[in-house]
Amino acid sequence: MARSTTTTKTVSRKDGMRIIRRVIPYLWPADVLSIRVRVVVALALLVLARVVSVLTPFFYKTAVDALTPVGQETAPATLLGLGAVGLVLAYGTMRLMTVGLNQLRDVVFARVGQRALRKLALETFQHMHALSLRYHITRKTGGLSRIIERGVKGVEFLLRFMLFSIGPLILELLMVAAILFFVFDVWYLIVVVITIGLYIWFTFAVTEWRVKVRKEMNDQDTAANQKAIDSLLNFETVKYFGAEDREAARYDESMKRYAAAALKTSYSLAFLNFGQSLLITFGLVLMMIMAAIGVQNGTLTVGEFVMVNAYMIQITLPLNFLGTVYREIRQSLVDMGEMFDLLGQPPEVKDKPDAKPLTVPTGDVVFRDVVFAYEPTRRILDGFNLHVKAGETVAVVGPSGAGKSTIARLLFRFYDVQDGTVEIDGQDLRDVTQKSLHDAIGIVPQDTVLFNDTIGYNIAYGKAGATQADVIAAAKAAKIHDFVVSLPDGYKTTVGERGLKLSGGEKQRVGIARTLLKDPPILLLDEATSALDSETERDIQDSLKTMGQGRSVITIAHRLSTVVEADLIVVLEKGHVVEQGTHEDLLAANGRYATMWQRQQADETE
């Protein structure tokens, strides 16, 4: 049992050092001299503030001695030739200097800390977008956002307190220990060393235990947050099934587990605080007794008695603070560990070092002998072949699970094929940059998801730097301009979370306008009308037909009536192409496509 605990602590400390090493480059960037100068100046101010702080009790002690009545054994004393009033003024000045130097240090270092925080937050954000689609579909968004939020706060705390609380405390303790040894005697130093040693041992030991308790509380907090966000994102579904009570019960169960873990954290904190107070009070009282005996024996002056008390209080305050800081640093390391683990997740799809931008002179798309599986045990595409000639419209149809949507994901290179190649104008997608690939393809998905912003913003998203005139032209081409200008706020109308304030057809038209503004040479329609009613579908189909002119178009469809005019129809089943040809050719062949057509026609008639 003891062996297990030791191993856990060792691993935890190694992880802590690994995390600190990850943070140091943000504090000491090799390429920014001004930041390094600020760090050096801040550290110099830190040391100066500690020296002034340690010297301050000498002025206090001398002032007390100077005020001692003449009849006492101790004689009046001065420092730097100052009288009692001058010493009191000097004491106040030293105290003020300590505060002023600390505040100046914070001002100098503030830019360093904020820059580090900003760069780390940006790196995390960019890394999240670099991770594969597979990671994002398996990870809960609510839990992910909580990990990032806690991690960034942890970095901020570590930057502020580890550098300017732990470092100064160690420096101050060493200086005070030296003064107690040389000005008084070794027994004062022994008491201080034993007190601080016991205090640090107790704090570290209890905090190691509390870290596990706090980790459990964090896990329960993340789980509760995931359930809350998931439920709110599915607000309509909850209402459809009258599941408000079920959702509330599920959320309350998570909060119950969180509350239990939070109580453990609170109880362990009370135990830690009392133990720390006990040790500090014991050391303080013992040193005061020793100093009092020295005054009675005539070996110490009253001023020196006061100075011992001042130094003990000076040590006590930061030591009490050390408990809080150490606990928070340990927690920050846990939170940052989760965030750095996230940053350590390797992107599944990466650009090659020599990847070149994709060039699309014609828009010829080829899937050649493609083999792909999300899981090793089940292939989605098996020897799949497809050729979309320049300016041609090719439809891919088939039953659910045949692999139609996978084609879209492979074309965008959200995943890499396990075998075979996907090419655009003879260029393997694995040899070109992902950005240039994404720039060359426009998509209208089954359910267009919009940002919780204005209609104008969502249309303009298709092209960086788009003007209002560009947005209006795209909206007119998508036949949504008249609808937008009829709204009270026009293009400044907000669309709500995921575009819920708009109807399905309106969202699709915004999506079409956005893609038209992008003006890509290759267009992908992923069941773009299957979620719409028949009348809206016909209107949208006209817009899509106009949109596809002069472009290579891949249409993934469930309703066969939407693809009858395609230049080529490919029937996909279990990852294989079982038929291909024009609508008339496939009906004449009386095969799989003809059966699907007849079934859909019969369903529509009914």
C-alpha positions in Angstrom: 0.0 0.0 0.0 2.8 2.4 1.0 4.6 1.5 -2.3 1.6 2.5 -4.3 1.3 5.9 -2.6 4.9 6.6 -3.2 4.7 5.8 -6.8 1.8 8.1 -7.2 3.6 11.0 -5.6 6.7 10.4 -7.8 4.7 10.4 -11.0 2.8 13.5 -9.8 6.0 15.4 -9.2 7.5 14.4 -12.5 4.3 15.6 -14.2 4.6 18.8 -12.3 8.1 19.4 -13.5 7.1 18.5 -17.0 4.2 21.1 -16.9 6.5 23.8 -15.4 9.0 23.1 -18.2 6.2 23.6 -20.7 5.4 27.0 -19.2 8.9 28.4 -19.0 9.3 29.2 -22.7 6.2 31.5 -22.5 8.0 33.4 -19.7 11.4 33.5 -21.3 10.8 33.6 -25.1 14.0 33.2 -27.1 12.8 35.6 -29.8 11.5 38.6 -27.7 14.2 40.5 -26.0 11.8 43.1 -24.4 10.0 40.3 -22.5 13.2 38.9 -21.2 14.3 42.3 -20.0 11.0 42.7 -18.2 11.5 39.4 -16.5 15.0 40.4 -15.3 13.8 43.8 -14.0 10.9 42.2 -12.2 13.2 39.7 -10.5 15.6 42.5 -9.5 12.7 44.4 -8.0 11.6 41.2 -6.2 15.0 40.7 -4.6 15.3 44.4 -3.6 11.8 44.3 -2.1 12.8 41.2 0.0 16.0 42.8 1.2 14.1 46.0 2.3 11.5 43.8 4.0 14.1 41.9 6.0 15.9 45.1 7.1 12.8 46.8 8.2 12.6 45.1 11.7 16.1 46.5 12.5 14.6 50.1 12.4 11.7 48.9 14.6 14.1 47.3 17.1 16.4 50.3 17.2 13.5 52.7 17.7 12.2 50.6 20.7 15.7 50.6 22.2 16.0 54.3 21.7 12.7 54.8 23.6 13.8 52.6 26.5 13.9 54.6 29.8 17.4 55.5 31.0 17.1 53.5 34.2 16.8 50.2 32.3 19.8 48.0 31.7 19.5 48.4 28.0 20.9 51.7 26.7 19.2 53.9 24.1 20.5 53.1 20.6 20.4 54.8 17.2 20.8 53.6 13.7 22.5 55.7 11.0 22.6 58.5 13.5 18.8 58.8 13.7 16.8 59.6 16.8 13.7 57.8 17.9 11.4 59.9 15.7 13.7 59.6 12.7 13.9 55.8 13.2 10.1 55.6 13.3 9.9 57.6 10.1 12.6 55.4 8.5 10.6 52.3 9.6 7.5 53.6 7.9 9.5 54.5 4.8 10.9 51.0 4.6 7.5 49.4 4.9 6.2 51.7 2.2 9.2 50.9 0.0 8.4 47.2 0.3 4.9 47.6 -0.9 5.9 50.1 -3.6 8.6 47.7 -5.0 6.2 44.8 -5.0 3.6 46.8 -6.9 6.2 48.1 -9.4 7.4 44.5 -9.9 3.8 43.5 -10.7 3.4 46.3 -13.1 6.7 45.4 -14.9 5.7 41.7 -15.1 2.1 42.2 -16.0 2.8 42.3 -19.8 4.9 39.2 -19.5 2.1 37.2 -17.8 -0.6 38.5 -20.1 1.5 37.7 -23.2 2.2 34.2 -22.0 -1.5 33.7 -21.2 -2.6 35.0 -24.6 -0.1 32.9 -26.5 -1.0 29.7 -24.6 -4.7 30.3 -25.1 -4.2 30.9 -28.8 -2.0 27.8 -29.1 -4.7 25.7 -27.4 -7.5 27.2 -29.6 -5.5 26.6 -32.8 -4.6 23.0 -31.7 -8.3 22.3 -31.1 -9.0 23.2 -34.7 -6.0 21.1 -35.9 -7.3 17.9 -34.2 -9.1 15.4 -36.3 -12.9 15.1 -36.7 -12.7 11.7 -35.0 -11.5 13.4 -31.8 -14.2 16.1 -31.8 -17.0 13.6 -32.4 -15.9 11.5 -29.4 -15.2 14.4 -27.1 -17.9 16.2 -25.2 -17.8 20.0 -26.0 -18.9 21.0 -22.5 -16.1 19.0 -20.8 -13.6 20.2 -23.4 -14.4 23.9 -22.8 -14.2 23.4 -19.0 -10.7 21.8 -19.3 -9.4 24.7 -21.4 -11.0 27.2 -19.0 -9.5 25.7 -15.9 -6.1 25.1 -17.6 -5.7 28.7 -18.7 -6.7 29.9 -15.2 -4.1 27.5 -13.8 -1.4 29.0 -16.0 -2.3 32.5 -14.9 -2.2 31.5 -11.2 1.2 29.7 -11.7 2.7 32.6 -13.4 1.6 35.0 -10.8 2.2 33.1 -7.6 5.0 30.6 -8.2 7.4 33.3 -9.4 6.3 36.0 -7.0 5.2 34.1 -3.9 7.2 30.9 -3.6 10.5 32.4 -4.8 10.3 35.5 -2.6 9.3 33.4 0.4 12.3 31.1 0.1 14.6 34.1 -0.3 13.1 35.8 2.7 13.3 32.7 4.9 17.0 32.3 4.0 17.7 35.9 5.0 15.7 35.8 8.2 17.4 32.5 9.1 20.9 34.0 8.6 19.9 37.1 10.8 18.6 34.9 13.6 21.9 32.8 13.5 24.3 35.8 13.4 22.4 38.3 15.5 21.0 35.9 18.1 22.2 32.3 18.3 21.9 28.9 16.7 18.9 27.8 18.8 16.7 30.5 17.2 17.7 29.1 13.8 17.0 25.6 14.9 13.5 26.5 16.1 12.8 28.3 12.8 14.2 25.4 10.7 12.2 22.7 12.6 9.0 24.8 12.5 9.3 25.5 8.8 10.4 21.9 8.0 7.4 20.4 9.9 5.1 23.0 8.3 6.2 22.3 4.8 6.2 18.5 5.4 2.6 18.6 6.8 1.4 21.0 4.0 2.9 18.9 1.2 1.7 15.6 2.7 -1.9 16.7 3.2 -2.0 18.5 -0.1 -0.9 15.4 -2.0 -4.0 13.7 -0.5 -6.2 16.7 -1.2 -5.1 16.7 -4.9 -6.8 13.4 -5.4 -9.9 14.6 -3.7 -9.9 17.8 -5.8 -9.3 15.8 -9.0 -12.5 13.8 -8.2 -14.4 17.0 -7.6 -13.1 18.4 -11.0 -14.2 15.2 -12.7 -17.7 15.5 -11.2 -17.9 19.2 -12.1 -16.9 18.4 -15.7 -19.5 15.6 -15.9 -22.3 17.9 -14.6 -21.3 20.6 -17.0 -21.3 18.2 -19.9 -24.8 17.1 -19.0 -26.1 20.6 -18.7 -24.6 21.8 -22.0 -25.7 18.6 -23.8 -29.3 19.0 -22.5 -29.4 22.7 -23.4 -28.1 22.1 -26.9 -30.9 19.5 -27.4 -33.5 21.8 -25.9 -36.1 21.0 -28.5 -35.6 17.2 -28.2 -36.0 17.4 -24.5 -39.3 19.2 -25.0 -40.5 16.8 -27.7 -40.2 13.9 -25.4 -41.3 15.7 -22.2 -38.0 14.8 -20.6 -37.5 17.9 -18.5 -37.8 15.9 -15.2 -35.5 13.2 -16.5 -32.9 15.7 -17.6 -33.2 17.5 -14.2 -32.8 14.2 -12.4 -29.7 13.3 -14.5 -28.2 16.7 -13.8 -29.0 16.5 -10.1 -27.4 13.1 -9.8 -24.2 14.6 -11.2 -24.4 17.6 -8.9 -25.0 15.2 -6.0 -21.7 13.4 -6.7 -20.0 16.8 -7.2 -21.4 18.0 -3.8 -20.1 14.9 -2.1 -16.6 15.4 -3.6 -16.8 19.2 -2.7 -17.6 18.3 0.9 -14.5 16.1 1.1 -12.5 19.0 -0.3 -13.9 21.4 2.3 -13.3 19.0 5.3 -9.7 18.3 4.2 -9.1 22.0 3.8 -10.2 22.7 7.4 -7.9 19.9 8.7 -5.0 21.4 6.7 -5.6 25.0 7.9 -5.8 23.9 11.6 -2.6 21.8 11.4 -0.7 24.6 9.8 -1.9 27.1 12.4 -0.9 24.7 15.2 2.7 24.3 13.9 3.2 28.0 13.3 1.8 29.0 16.7 4.0 26.5 18.4 7.2 27.9 16.7 6.2 31.5 17.4 5.4 30.9 21.1 8.7 28.9 21.6 10.8 31.7 20.1 9.0 34.4 22.1 9.7 32.4 25.3 13.4 32.1 24.4 13.5 35.9 23.7 11.7 36.8 26.9 14.1 34.7 28.9 17.0 36.5 27.1 15.5 39.9 28.1 15.1 38.8 31.7 18.7 37.5 31.8 20.0 40.8 30.3 21.4 39.1 27.1 18.8 40.7 24.9 17.3 44.2 24.8 13.6 44.9 24.6 14.2 46.0 21.0 15.7 42.6 20.2 12.7 40.9 21.8 10.4 43.0 19.6 12.6 42.2 16.6 12.3 38.5 17.2 8.5 38.9 17.3 8.6 41.0 14.1 10.6 38.4 12.2 8.4 35.5 13.4 5.3 37.4 12.3 7.1 38.3 9.0 7.7 34.6 8.5 4.3 33.5 9.7 2.3 35.6 7.2 3.9 34.3 4.0 4.0 30.8 5.5 0.2 30.9 6.0 0.0 32.2 2.5 2.3 29.4 1.3 -0.4 26.8 2.3 -3.0 28.5 0.1 -0.5 29.1 -2.7 0.9 25.5 -2.6 -2.6 24.1 -2.7 -3.6 26.3 -5.6 -0.3 25.5 -7.4 -0.9 21.8 -7.0 -4.5 22.2 -8.3 -3.2 24.5 -11.1 -0.8 21.7 -12.1 -3.6 19.2 -12.2 -5.7 21.6 -14.4 -2.8 22.5 -16.6 -1.9 18.8 -16.9 -5.3 18.1 -18.4 -4.9 21.1 -20.8 -1.4 20.1 -21.8 -2.6 16.5 -22.3 -5.1 18.0 -24.7 -2.3 19.9 -26.4 -0.3 16.7 -26.6 -3.1 15.0 -28.6 -1.5 14.5 -32.0 -3.5 15.6 -35.1 -4.6 12.6 -37.0 -4.3 14.4 -40.3 -1.3 16.6 -40.8 0.3 18.4 -43.8 3.5 16.9 -45.1 6.6 19.1 -44.5 6.9 19.6 -48.3 3.1 20.0 -48.9 2.3 22.4 -51.7 -0.9 24.5 -52.2 -3.6 22.7 -54.3 -4.1 24.1 -57.8 -7.4 23.5 -59.5 -7.3 24.3 -63.2 -10.3 22.1 -64.1 -11.8 20.5 -61.0 -11.3 16.9 -62.0 -11.9 14.7 -58.9 -10.9 11.0 -58.7 -11.4 8.4 -55.9 -9.2 5.5 -56.9 -9.4 2.1 -55.2 -10.2 3.8 -51.9 -10.3 1.6 -48.8 -11.4 3.3 -45.5 -12.7 2.3 -42.1 -13.5 4.3 -39.0 -12.9 1.2 -36.9 -10.5 -1.7 -38.0 -13.3 -4.2 -37.7 -15.7 -2.6 -40.2 -14.8 -1.2 -43.6 -17.0 1.7 -44.8 -15.4 1.9 -48.3 -13.8 -1.1 -50.0 -12.1 -0.5 -53.3 -14.3 2.5 -54.1 -13.8 4.3 -57.4 -15.4 7.5 -58.6 -14.4 9.9 -61.3 -16.0 13.4 -61.4 -14.9 15.1 -64.6 -14.4 18.8 -64.8 -17.7 20.7 -64.8 -19.7 17.5 -64.4 -22.4 16.8 -61.8 -22.1 13.3 -60.2 -24.6 12.0 -57.8 -23.9 9.3 -55.2 -26.9 7.4 -53.9 -27.5 4.4 -51.8 -29.0 3.2 -48.5 -28.1 4.5 -45.1 -24.7 3.2 -44.0 -23.5 2.7 -47.5 -20.6 5.2 -47.0 -22.0 8.3 -48.8 -21.2 10.9 -46.2 -17.8 9.3 -45.7 -17.0 10.4 -49.3 -17.5 14.0 -48.3 -15.3 13.6 -45.3 -12.5 12.0 -47.3 -12.8 14.7 -50.0 -12.2 17.4 -47.3 -9.5 15.2 -45.9 -11.0 15.1 -42.4 -9.6 11.5 -42.5 -6.9 9.9 -44.6 -7.7 6.8 -46.6 -6.1 3.5 -45.5 -5.5 2.5 -49.1 -5.9 4.0 -52.5 -5.9 7.7 -53.4 -8.2 10.7 -53.6 -7.0 13.2 -56.2 -8.0 16.6 -57.5 -6.6 17.4 -60.9 -4.0 14.6 -60.5 -2.8 15.8 -57.1 -3.0 13.4 -54.2 -4.8 15.2 -51.3 -2.1 14.0 -48.9 0.5 15.9 -50.8 -1.2 19.3 -50.7 -1.9 21.7 -47.8 -5.2 21.3 -46.0 -6.0 25.0 -46.1 -5.7 25.1 -49.9 -7.8 22.0 -50.2 -10.6 23.4 -48.0 -10.5 26.7 -50.0 -11.1 24.8 -53.2 -14.3 23.0 -52.0 -17.6 24.4 -51.1 -20.2 22.4 -49.2 -23.9 22.7 -48.6 -24.7 20.1 -45.8 -28.0 18.5 -44.9 -28.3 20.8 -41.9 -26.5 24.1 -42.3 -25.2 25.2 -38.9 -24.9 28.9 -38.4 -23.0 31.0 -35.9 -25.0 32.8 -33.2 -24.5 36.1 -35.0 -26.2 38.1 -37.7 -27.4 36.9 -41.1 -24.8 39.2 -42.7 -22.0 37.8 -40.6 -23.0 34.2 -41.5 -23.1 34.9 -45.2 -19.8 36.9 -45.1 -18.2 33.9 -43.4 -17.7 32.4 -46.8 -15.0 34.8 -47.8 -12.6 36.7 -45.6 -12.8 40.4 -46.1 -16.1 40.2 -48.0 -17.8 43.6 -48.5 -21.5 44.3 -47.9 -22.0 44.4 -51.6 -20.5 40.9 -51.9 -22.8 39.7 -49.2 -25.9 41.2 -50.9 -24.9 39.8 -54.3 -24.5 36.3 -52.8 -27.8 36.6 -51.0 -29.6 37.6 -54.2 -28.0 34.6 -56.1 -29.3 32.3 -53.3 -32.8 34.0 -53.5 -32.8 35.1 -49.8 -32.1 38.8 -50.2 -35.8 39.7 -50.4 -36.5 37.7 -47.2 -33.6 39.4 -45.3 -34.6 43.0 -46.2 -38.1 42.3 -45.1 -36.9 41.7 -41.6 -36.8 44.7 -39.2 -33.0 44.5 -38.7 -32.3 43.2 -42.2 -28.8 41.7 -42.5 -28.2 42.6 -38.8 -30.8 40.1 -37.7 -29.4 37.6 -35.3 -30.0 33.9 -36.2 -29.8 32.4 -32.7 -27.8 29.4 -31.4 -27.0 27.2 -34.5 -29.4 29.3 -36.5 -32.6 28.2 -34.6 -34.4 31.4 -35.3 -34.6 30.6 -39.0 -36.6 27.9 -40.7 -34.8 25.0 -42.4 -35.2 26.5 -45.9 -33.9 29.9 -44.7 -30.9 28.3 -43.1 -30.1 26.4 -46.3 -30.4 29.5 -48.4 -28.0 31.3 -46.0 -25.6 28.3 -46.4 -25.9 28.5 -50.1 -25.2 32.2 -50.1 -22.2 31.6 -47.9 -20.9 29.0 -50.3 -21.6 31.1 -53.4 -19.6 33.9 -51.8 -16.7 31.5 -51.3 -16.9 30.7 -55.1 -15.2 27.3 -55.0 -14.3 25.3 -58.2 -15.6 22.1 -56.6 -19.0 21.8 -54.9 -20.3 19.2 -52.5 -24.0 18.8 -51.8 -24.4 16.5 -48.8 -28.1 15.6 -48.8 -28.6 19.4 -49.0 -32.4 19.2 -49.2 -33.4 15.9 -47.5 -34.5 17.7 -44.3 -36.8 20.1 -46.2 -40.5 19.8 -47.3 -41.2 19.2 -51.0 -42.1 22.8 -51.9 -39.0 24.3 -50.2 -36.9 21.5 -51.7 -37.9 22.4 -55.2 -37.0 26.1 -54.6 -33.7 25.1 -53.1 -33.0 22.7 -55.9 -33.3 25.5 -58.4 -30.8 27.6 -56.4 -28.4 24.6 -56.2 -28.7 23.9 -59.9 -27.8 27.5 -60.7 -25.0 27.3 -58.1 -23.5 24.2 -59.8 -23.1 25.8 -63.2 -19.4 25.8 -64.3 -18.3 23.7 -61.3 -17.5 20.1 -60.6 -20.4 18.9 -58.4 -20.7 15.9 -56.2 -24.2 15.4 -54.9 -24.8 12.9 -52.1 -28.5 12.2 -52.0 -31.2 10.1 -50.4 -34.1 11.3 -52.5 -33.5 10.1 -56.0 -35.9 12.7 -57.5 -33.2 15.4 -56.7 -30.5 13.8 -58.9 -32.3 12.7 -62.1 -30.6 15.5 -64.1 -27.1 14.5 -62.9 -24.5 13.6 -65.6 -23.6 10.4 -63.7 -25.3 8.6 -60.9 -23.3 6.2 -58.8 -25.1 3.6 -56.7 -23.2 2.8 -53.5 -23.9 -0.3 -51.4 -21.7 -1.6 -48.5 -18.7 0.5 -49.7 -18.9 -0.8 -53.3 -20.1 0.8 -56.5 -22.8 -1.6 -57.7 -24.2 0.5 -60.5 -23.5 3.7 -62.4 -24.9 5.6 -65.3 -27.5 8.2 -66.1 -31.0 8.2 -64.7 -32.4 6.7 -67.9 -29.7 4.1 -68.2 -30.1 2.9 -64.7 -33.9 2.6 -65.0 -33.4 0.7 -68.2 -31.0 -1.7 -66.5 -33.7 -2.5 -64.0 -31.2 -3.1 -61.2 -30.7 -1.7 -57.7 -31.3 1.9 -58.7 -34.5 1.0 -60.5 -35.8 -0.8 -57.4 -35.0 2.2 -55.1 -36.7 4.6 -57.6 -39.9 2.5 -57.8 -40.0 2.3 -54.0 -39.6 6.0 -53.5 -42.2 6.8 -56.2 -44.7 4.4 -54.5 -44.0 6.1 -51.1 -44.6 9.5 -52.6 -47.8 8.4 -54.3 -49.1 7.0 -51.0 
